[in-house]
Amino acid sequence: MERCVNDPDITKVLIICDRVYAQKANNRTGGVGDETVIISGEIYGKMKQEKFIPIIAERDDEGNEYLPAYIKTRIYIDLSDATKYEEQYEKLLRNIYEKPQLVKPKLGKKPEWLDEEKTNFFPLKDLIRQIHGSNILNKRRNCISRFQEAYIDALKDYYKGEMNPKEVYDTFLNMKPIRDIYLDFVETVAEMEDDYAEVLAENLEYMYNKLCCIRTFNENANSVCENDLDIYKTLLWELFICIIVYMRHIKDYAAINVLLTYTYFLETSLFGGVIKQANYTAFQHYSSAIEEHYKQRSDMKNKYTLMGDIICNQREKLPIYTSEAIAEADLFLYQVCNAYELVEDEKSWYGIYWFPTCYIYVQNKQLEWERMKSRRYCKKMQILFGVESIDELKKRIGKCVYDSKMRYSNSWEAAPAILNYIKVDDIGSLN
């Protein structure tokens, strides 16, 4: 027994406990008594010892296990009950070979917002909790309104003014924690509001008009550089894509239709005061500061798109906002664009389109389009495109043609269109 205690090669010692053994151990009699003195010193001296394993071999008439007093507080293996023998025997083997059935999970990553010193996110999180916990419509709407004001105030902390391209890039990277808070807001509103798509559309419009106007950050500004507000336009672009990620995740095609057909009244002047009607493609943004200036001076200059790489590979929020889901949503916004009768974006000289920045990161480019062969699935797509029959759906899809110009200048492959994956005549051809 002394060797069992001191020999490092002996990793496990089984203590078989029946009535006789327990009595001798408690009375310190015979060889068992000597063992007890040796073992108890080891057990009492090491709170986390796992070498000595009590095995219950017998119970008394009242069902109490025979267990020496010095190991009563230890976890034991019970082989006294025939009905549980196999289960307990497996437990013993797992203990001996250190293969537990339940593995302690790895410590999770520290929340990113803990490192964000300059912004206090707790008021935003508290408003989200209030929205989620309110059963009174007016109170909930009031909290939603307060959230959008608080969110804009929090975003003001990222404004620096006269930022160089590297500062634009670094600042956008640091905005992921506050982006994630907005995604929590999206999910909460979707759960609590029947017309949540309208609420989000109004909120996006309001934020765009506030964040794309220099007066929000400096009331007396007489000049402004495009780079000054680039991070906000880029964030709004990312938020719009992520909202579509969520709606596609829950398969709410009616909500997607609302967001994509909504007429947005947006600021067209960096100084404010010039609001014109626009469609959802106004939220698509190309950051020249990052793509044309910062990327070219970085070790990532060979990437097709630095912004696409960032939001697909550095901005996941699991389990919903995966790299693939973000890339798919961006491509989706391009593929459906021509199917809608969108209001003309008066601030755009190049017409109506959504360039799918992330299309090169999409693995499943056909998305859901091939499924439109099924008439049952067509019913969902009719909701998405706002039509009432398969014939009308065919007319809409017939506009979603391949455009070879929808590609990066140094790429041979253009973004695929819906008609790359299904023929108009095949739509609704199967049950």
N, C-alpha and C positions, 0 to 999 in steps of 0.2 A: 504494500500500500504506500510506503514511503517513496518507492520508485515511481509509482503511478502519479504521485504529486510532483516529484522533482525531475523526472525524465521528460525532456521536451519532445521526444519522439512519440510519446503517448499523448494523444490529443483528446481522447474521450474515455471516460470511465463510467460504466453502467452500475448503478446501485439498485439491486433487485430487492424490493421491499415487501415482505410478508409480515405476518403477525410476530413470528419469533425474532426476525431480524429487527423489527421496530422496538420490541421490548428490550433486547440486549443492547441496542444502541442507546436507548434512553437511560438504561441502568448502568451503562458503561461496563458490561460484563463480557468476559471471554475475548476472543479475537475480534469480534464485532465491536466491542468497547474500545479496543486499541485503534481499530480503523476509524472509529468515530472521532476520537481525539485528533487524529492526523487530518482527516478530511475537514472537520469543522473549522480548524484553524485556517485552512486554505479558503474555505467558503466565506467565512466572516471577514477575512483579510482582503478579499477581492469581490467587490460588489457586482462586477460584470462577468464573473467567471462562468464559462460555458462548458468546462471540461467534464464535470460530474453531472450525470443525468439520472435522476430518480425514476425507477420503473415500478409502477404499482402492480403487484402480482396478486394481491389479496385485499378484501374489504371485510369489515365486521358485519354483524347481523343487521345493523342499522344503515349499512351502506357507506360508512365512513372508511376512507382509505387508511391502511396501516402505513404510516409514514413517520420516521424519526423526527423528533421535535426540531432538530437543528436544520432540517431541510424543508420544513413545512411551508416556508415562504417561497420556495423555488417552483418553477414550472416543471411539471412531471409528464411522463408518458404513461397512460393508463391501459395496461394490457389485461386487466382483471375482468373486463366486460366482453364477452364473446361477440356481442352485437356490434361493438365498436373496434374490435381487434384489428381488422384490416386497415381501417382509417388511422388508428393510432400507430400501427406498425409502420405504415408509410411515413407518418410524421417522424418516427424514430430514425428511419433510414435517411430522410431528408436532413435531419439534424446532424447525424453522423457524417454524412458526405457534404454538408453545408450547401444543400440545394433546396432552399425554402420554396414553398408553394407560392407565397406572396412575397414579391420582391419590393423592397423599399424604393419608391420612385426617386429619380435624380432631382436634386434641388432645382426648382424652376429659375428662369432668368429673372434678374432684378428688373422690375418695371422701368422702362426707359424714362418715364416722366420724373423718376426720383433724381435723375441727374440734371434735370432742367431747373436750374436755380432761379432764373429770372422771371419765370411765370408761375403763378399760383393757380393750379388747376382745380382746387377743391370747390370753389364756387360753381364751376361748370358741372363737376360731378354731382354736387348736391342738387342742382337744378334738374339733372337727368333723373335722379332718384325721386324728386318731387313729381316730375312728369309721370314716371312709372307708377307712383303710388297714389295718384289723384284719380278719383272716380267722378269728379265734378268737371264738366266740360269747360266752363269759363275759367276755372282755376288752372286747369291743364293748359289751356291756350295762353293764359297769362304767363305761365312758366316757360312755355315755348318761346314767347316773345322776349322774355327776359333772357333766355338762353342765347338767342341770336345776338342780342346787344352785348352780353357778357363775352360771347365768343369773339366778336369783333374787337372788343377791348383787349382781350388776351392776345389776339393776333397783332395788335399795335406794338407789342413788346418786341416783335421781330423786325420792325421797321428801323432802318439805319439811315437811309438817304445817301445818295451818291455811292452806291455799292459797286465795287469792281466785280468782274465775272466770278472770281473765286469766292468772294463773299456771298454772291447770289447762290452759288452751288452749295457752300457750307451751310448757309442759313436754311435753305430748303431741306437739306438732310436733317437738320435739327428740328424741323417742324413735324416730324412723324408722330411724336407723342400727342400733339394737339390735333393732328389729323385723326388719330385713333379715337380721341374723345368725340369728335364729330360723328364718326361711324357708330359709336355707342348711342349717340343721340338719334341717328337714323333708325337703328334697330328698335329703340324705345318708342319713337313716334309711330313706327310701322305697327308695333304691337298695340298701341293705345288709341290710335286715330283711324277711323274708317276711311277717311279721305286723305291719308297720309301723303300720297303722291302730290296732291295739290299743296299741302303744307310745305313739303320739301321744295317744290318748284318755286313757291313764293319766297322761301328762305334763301334759295340760291340766287334768285333775282335781287333780293335785298342785299345780300353779301357782296355780290358782284358790283353793285352800284356804290357801295360803301368802300370796298377794298380797291377798286380801280379808279379812285378819285384821290388826288394828292391832298385835297382839303380835309380829308378824314384824319390825316396824320400831321398836317401843318396848315392851319387855317389861313396863314398869311403867305403861303408859298407863291412865288412869282415865276418860278421855273421848276421843271421836273424832267427827269431822265427816265426813259423806258425801263431801265434796270431797277429803278427805285421801287416799282410796283410789280416787277416780274415774278417775284416769289408768290404773290397773291394770285395772280392769273394762273400760274402753274399749279398752285394748290387747288384752286377751283376746278381746273381741268381734271386733276386727280380725284377730287371728291365726286365729280359727276360720274366718272368711270366707276368708282367704288359703289356709288348708289345703284348703278346698273348691275354691278356684281351681286349686290344683295338681292335685288328684285329678281334677277335670274336664278339666284340660289333658291328662293322661295317660290319660284315659278309664277310670279304675279305679273302676268302679261298685260293686264288692264292698267296696272300702275306704271309699267314701262311706257305704254301708249300715252298716258297723261304727261309724263315727263318729256317725251319726245315730240309731242304735238302742241305743247304749251307755248303760247306767245309770250316771250319774255321782253320786257321793256328795259333796255340796258343803256348805261352811260357809254357814250362814244368819245367823250373828251376827258383827258386826264385831269382837267380842272373842274369837271362836273358841269351840270346844267344842260347837257345835250343828250336827252334820252330818246332812243328810237326803238322801234319794234325789231325783234330778232328771233331766231329759232335756236334750237339746242346746240347747233354747231358753233355758235358764238363762244361756247365754253371750251372748244378745242383751242389749245395754245401751243405755240412753238417758241421755246425759249432760246432766242438767238444768243443771249449772254452765255448760256451753258453750252449749247450745241456748236456754235460757231466760234466762240472766243475761248471759254475755259477748256473745252474738250480738246481743242487743237494744241493746247500747251500742256496737256496732261498725258499720263501714260495710258489713257483710254481713248486716244485719238483714232484708233482703228475700228472702234465700235460703230455700227450703223447709226445708233442713237444712244446717247448717254442718258437722256431722260427716260427712255423706254427701259433701259437696263436698270435704272434706279428704282422705278416704281414696280417693276416686275420682280427684281431680285433682292431689293433691299428694303421693301416696304410691306412685306406680308403681315397680315394680322389673322392668325389662324383661329378657328378652322375655316372661316368663310373666305377671307380675302387672300387667297393663295396666289402665287405667281401666275399659274395657268389661268385662274379665274379672272385676274386683272387683265391679262393679255387678251383673253377671249372677249371680255366685255368691250374693250377698245375696238377690236376688229368688228364685233357685232354692231357697234354704233356707226361704223362705216358702211357695213353691208346693208343695213336697213334704210339708210338715209334717203335714197332715191324713191323708196316706196311710199314715202309720206308727202303729202301736199303741204310743204312747209312754207310759212310766210317768208318773204324775202328778207334777208339780213341786210339792212340798208347800210351798215357800216363796212360791208365786205365788197371789195371790187372784183373778187374772184368767184363769186357765185356761192352756191350752197353745197358744201361737202364737209365730211369729217375725215381728216387724214388719220389712218390707224397707226399711230406711232409705234405701237407694240406688236404689230402683226408678225414680225420675224420671231417673236418668242412664243407664238401659239403652236401647240403640238397638235391639237384636234381642230384643224381649220374648217372642217365641214360643219362644226357646231351642230345645231339641230335641224339643218335644212333638208337633209335627205329623208328625214322622218315625215316630211310633208307629203310623201306618197300615200300616207295613211289618212283617210278621211276623218278618222277620230282625232288625229293630231292636228289636222287642218283647223278644227274648231278652236284650238288654242291659238293658232296663228291668226285666225280671223279676229280674235280679240286683240292680239298684238298690233295688227295693222288697221284695226278699226273698220272691218268690212263684215258683211253679213252672209256672203256666199263664197263658194269655192271659185266661181267664175271671177268675182271681184278680186279675190286673193290672187288668182293667176295674173290679172292685169297689173296688180301692184308688184308682184315678184318679177314680172316681165321687164320692169324698169331697172332691176338690180343687176345690171350687166357688168362684165369685166372691163376694167379701165387700166391699160398698161402703164399709164402715167402715175398711178397710185403706188409708187415705190420710191425707195431711196435712190439718190443719184448714182451711188456706187453699188447698187444691187441689181441683179438680173431678174429677180423674182418680184412681181408686183403683188399687192394684197389681193387675195381671191374674193370673188363676188358670190352672191347666193347662187347665181346660175352656173357657177363652176361645178356645183354639186347636185343639181337637180334640173331637169328640163321642165318647162312650163306645162307641157302636156302630161307629165307624170304626176303632177300635183293632184292629190285626191283620187289616185287611180286604184288604191287598195283599201280594204276595210280597215 
